[in-house]
Amino acid sequence: MTSMHGGDIAIVGAAETDQVGKLPGHSMLALHAEAARNALADAGLTPTDVDGLAVAEPQAIEVSHHLGITPRWLDGTNIGGGSFLLHVRHAAAAIAAGAADVVLITHGESGRSRIGAAGHAPVASSPQGQFEWPYGAVLPHTSFTVPALRFLHDRGLDRRALAEVVVAQREWATHNPRAWRRDKVTVDEVLDDETVTYPFTKQMCCVVTDGGGALVLTSRQRAADLARPPVYVLGSGESAESTLVSQMQDLGSFAGFRRASAEAFTTAGVRPKDIDHLMVYDAFAHLPLYGLEDLGFIGHGESAGFIADGHTRPGGKLPMNTNGGGLSYTHTGKYGMFAILESVRQLRGEAAVQVPGAALSFVQGVGLFFAGASSLVLSNRR
């Protein structure tokens, strides 16, 4: 019997749009299409081979029609930036259950140029509209300030801990020709940069870009007949909390991270010490700190020192966010697709800055601030 975990499902196609960055000539739908074509070509497949489609935004049926696909399985799950990790999890379940044979997951977003992008008009009747937006907690950098400050306070840290995250990830981006921010930077330069919302300076916040990416999943049996090296889905997990940041169970720790990652590790049959490559969603510099601790890679209060000591940098014992992350590589508004794609590149041995011998990668997503969590364990071995 085929299982959704344990390596019975494989990623056989993975690609981004031809460019990421500033693309005013591309609409959101055009970015979806370009990424989809590239991923299908990577897999050696065509739209006629696809019978399952997963999209966060716009509606999946808009994308399927645009691509000329008639799916028998659709997933429109949208929990923000971590949606695509859930799409991989859901696609694996669908393929294992026989609901689909080949699933295409697409992402396209004109986050910088806003071509064909939806607006962000607040809904006054929503929980956020009633209880957070009237107090100014509207945009990500204003909503994330309280948990970031709480995290630092609980551990006796200051803003240097956030700056160390930026510096560590910039070391990866410096050698990545597609990265938006590539200049080397020091902790003091990060701290002296323009303040966006305390405690965040501009470089502690993600870049704002256009771009897209896509993945193709199928069964292990069918993957064996395709040209590209498969990347196997060993485990996955998902969880959720309140859409109100102010109502997190614990502002200094994210229960969603702990629950989703615990299920991913259990279903994969591995432990944090087995992982040799890590991608943690990093729209802001505090998220990798949460990730290292909440996912169980290190203990409470140890994340800042772990990063400052160089363990997540090139040559470190736990390479993390090796494309430069959302802080330096690209961030279209929903970053999770790019984290998965970097994991696939590392496991294929095709990354811009390759981790020697990368065989087991963990990808952690977050969505709608601290509302949703999604986790994947991927490997180039079964």
N, C-alpha and C positions, 0 to 999 in steps of 0.2 A: 504493500500500500504506500502511495506517495504521501510524504509529509510536507508541511509548509516549512519545516525547519530541518536542520541536520544535513543540509547540502543537497536535498532533492530538487530545489529550485535554484536557478542560476540567473545572474545578470549577464546577458550575452551581447548587449549593445549599450554603449555609453558615450555621449558626446555633448559638447556645448555648441552654442551658436558660433559662427565663424569668428566673431569678435565679441568681447564684453567690454563695457565702458560707456562711451557716449555714442549712441546710435540713433540720431533723430530721423533717419530714413526708414526705421523699422517700427511698425505698430506692434502691439502686444501679440496679436494673432500671427503676424509674420515671424516673430521671434519663436513662438511655439512651433510653427511649420519648419523653420530652418533647423531648429534643434532636433525635431522629429526625423527629418530627412537624414541628418548627419548620424543620428543614433541607429537608424535602420540600416544605413549604408555600412556602418561599423559592424553590425551584426550579420550583414550579407542577406538582409531580408527586405521586403517591400511592404507597402501599406496593405496589400491583399493578404499578407500572411498574418496580419494583426486582427484578433477578435476580441481584445480587451483594451480599454483605455481608462487612464486615471489622470485627472486634471484638478488642480485646486481652484484656478480662476483663469478664464471665465468658465461658463458651464461646459462640461465635457462634451455635450452634444454639439456645441459650436465648433469645438476643435475637431471632433470626429468628422463633421460635415466638411470642414475646410480641407482636411487631409484626404477625403474620399474613403474613409473607413466606415464600415457598418458593423459596429461592435455587438456582441451578444452579452458583454459584461461591461458595466460602467461604474466608476467611482468618482464622485465629486467632493470627497472629504476636503474640507478647508479649515484647518486650525492654525492658519498663518504659516510662518516660515518652516515649521517642522512637518508640514503636510506630506511631503514627498517620502519621508521615512515611513509614514503610515501607509502611503500608497504601495511601497514595496512590500510591507507586511500584508496588506490586504490582497495584493496581487498574488503573493506566494500562496495565501490561503485559497484564492480562487483557482489557481492552476492545480493545486493539490486536490481540490474538490472536483475538478473537471469542468468548472464553470467557464474557463478560458484556457486556451493553449499558448497564445503569445500575447503578452500585455505590454503596451506602450505607455509610459508615464512621461508626460511633457510639462515643461514649465517655460513660460515666456513673460517678461515683465519689463515695461518701459519705465523703470523706477526713476530715472533721471530726466529723460526727455518728455515723459508722460504722453506718448503718442498712443491713442486708443486705450489709455488706462482709465479705470473707474475713479470717480472722485472719492473724497474721504469726509463727506458730510456727516457730522455727528447725529445720532438718533437720540433725541432728548428723553424719550421714554425708556431707553435701555438702562440697565444698572449703572453703567459707566456715566451715561448722560445725567442720571439723577444724583449719583453719590461721589463721582470723581471729577468729571469735566468741569463742574461749576467752580472747583477749587484749583483749576489750572492743570490737572493731571490728564492731559489730552494726548500729547504726542509721546512716542517711546522714550525720548530722553527726559521727559518730565515725569513719566510713570515709573521709570527704573531707578530714580534717584533714591527713594526711601529704602528699597531692599539693598541697594549697593552700600549705602551708608550704614545700614544695620549690620551687613556682613562684616564691614571693616571694623565697626565698633565692637562687635562680639569677640573679635579676634585680636583686638588691640593694634590694628593696622591703620595706616594712613593712605593717602592717594598714591604714594609711591608703589604700592602693590598693584594698582591699576596700570600705572605707567610701565611696570616691568612686563606685564602681559603684552602691551603694545610693542615694546622693544624686542621681546622674544619672537613674536610672530613676524615682525618686520625682517628679521634675519632670513626667514624662509622666502618672503616676498621679494627681497632684494635680487634674488636669482631667478625669479619667475617673470619671464618677459610679458605675460598677460596681466600682471598685477597692476592695479590702479595706483597704489602707493608703493614705490620701490626705493625711495631714498632711505639710507640708514638714519637712525634716530637714536638719541640718548634719553635716559630717564628724565634728566633735567629739561631737555627740549620738549618732551611730552607734557611735563608739568607746567612749563612756561607758555604753552600754546594757548590760544583763545579759549576761554571758558564758555561752554555751551549751556550747561546747567550743572551746578555744583552737585557732585564732585567731578563731573566729566569735562575734560577739555576736548577740543575738536578731534584729536587723534585717538581719543578713547572711545569715539563713536565710529560706527561703520561708515564705509564709503557709500555713495549713492550712485548706482550705475544702471545701465540697460543690459539685457542679455537673457539667455535662456539655456536650458539643458534638457536632456531626455535620456531615458533608460528603457531597455527592452529586456523583459524577463520571460523565461520559458522553463520547461522541465529539464532536469539533468540529462534525461535520455535524448531529448531533441538538441540540447546544447552540444552534445558530443558530435553532431553532424555539421556544426557550424565552424567557421574559420577562426573566430576570435577566442582567446583563452577565457573560460567561464570564471565568474566570481560567484561563489556560493553563498546563499543566505543560510547561515547557521542558526541564528536566533534573532528574536525581535521582542519588543515590548512597547506598550503605550499606556498613558495615564493622563489625568486632568485634574485641575483645581478650579478655583473661581476665576472668572474673567476679570474680577476686580483685584488689582495688585494689592490693594489695602486689606484684602481678606485672605491673603495667603496664610496657611497654617503656621508658618514660621518664616518671617521675612529674611532671616539669616541663613535659611536652608530651604531647598525646593523639594518637597515631598514627591512631586511628579517625577523629577529626575531619579529619585531613589527607587520608586516603584517600577517605572518603565525599564530602567537599567537592570534591576534585579530579575525581572522576567526575561530580559534578553540574555543575561548571563546563564540563567537556569535552562532556558530552552536550547541554548547553544552548548551547554555542558562545559563551559569554561569559566575562569575566574579573572579578575582584573590583572593579576600578575602574569597571565598568559598573553595579554594584548601587547603587540609591538608597534601599533600605530593608532593614534587617537584623533578624531575630529569632534570638536565640541562647538556647537553653534555660538557665534561670538558677535552678535549685533553691537554689544557694548563690552567693555573690557572686564567687567565683573563676572560675566557668564562662564568663561573658562575656569575661574576660581571656584565657583559653585560646582561646576562639572567635575573637576578633579576630586573634590571632597564627597559630593553626593553620589557619585558613581562608584565610590569605594577604592579609587586608586591610591589615595593617601588619607591620612587621618584629619580630623577636625582641626582647623587652624594651621595646617601645614602647607596649604596650596601656594601662598605667596612666596615662602621660602623655597619651595620646590622649583618654582619658575625662576626666581632670582638666581638660584644656583645653576641654572642652565640645563635642567633635565628635560625640558620640552623643546629645546633648540636643536639645530642640526648637530648631530653627533651625540645628543642626549639619550638617556635611557628610555624615555617615553616621548618620542616625536609627536607633537600635537599641532594641528592646524597648519599642515605642511604646505599649503598653497598660499599662505599668508592670511587666510581666514577672511571673514567679513570686514575685519578692521583694515585690511590692506589689499586683499585680492579683488573681490567684487561683492556687492550686496545690492540686489535689485529690489529689495523689499521683502522677499521670501528667499532666504539664503540656503535652506536645507538641501536643495538639489545639488548645489555646488559642493557641499560637504560630502555627499554620497559619491559624486563624480571623482573627487580627489581621492577618496578611499579606493575606488575602482582602479584609478590610474596607478596608485601605489602598489596595489596587489597584482597588477599586470606588469609592473616594472616600467611604466611609461611616464612617470611624473616629471615635472620640470625640475624639481629637486627631489631625487629619489632616496627613500630610506632603504639602505641595503638589507635585503632579505625579508622585507615586509611580507608577512603571511597571514596575519590575523589582525583585523582592523575593527575598531569600535566607533560607531557614528552616533552622536547624541544631538537630537533636535529639540528646539523649544518653539512654542507658538503662542501668539497673542500675549506677549509679555511672559508672565509666569502662569499661563492658563493650561497649556498643553505640553506634553512631553512625549518623545518618540525615540526609540533606540533600535539600533541594528548591530548585529555581529556578522561581519563578512570575512570570507577567507578565499584564498586561491587553492585551498586543499579541502577535501571532504573529510 
